[in-house]
Amino acid sequence: MTTDELMKAVYNALTEKQGRDITVIDIHEISTLADYFIITHGNNTPHVESLVDCVQETMDKAGAVCKSVEGLRGGRWVLLDYGDIVVNVFSKEDRMFYDLERIWRDGKLVDIGAPKAEASEEKKD
């Protein structure tokens, strides 16, 4: 799968498990860290853990290798690093506190519903 296909698979998995306020930020033009940051939050610790499990299962099925997992024990902020895609699953409180959307505001918000041609044109800007 391509990076874009993996990103969409993660987005769909988070949507299916009712991840809250899912945000995808294209950071490839402003950082060598990754191509996409995906940010969401759960309602409580079991929900956060469920979202993380779903992402891991989806990426495992796609053959993507997780380079690093941080924060799994606390269940308040879990970071899954898949190289070109970094997934951040927060508790609502920690998401508001760390406000990654503000920190990465120079990236481009990705509209998953956008047709492929439009998404490609936006990437060129």
Secondary structure, DSSP 8 states (H G I E B T S, - for coil): --HHHHHHHHHHHHHHTT-EEEEEEE-TTT-SS-SEEEEEEESSHHHHHHHHHHHHHHHHHHT----EEESTTTSSEEEEE-SSEEEEEEEHHHHHHH-HHHHTTTSEE--TTS-HHHHHHHHH-
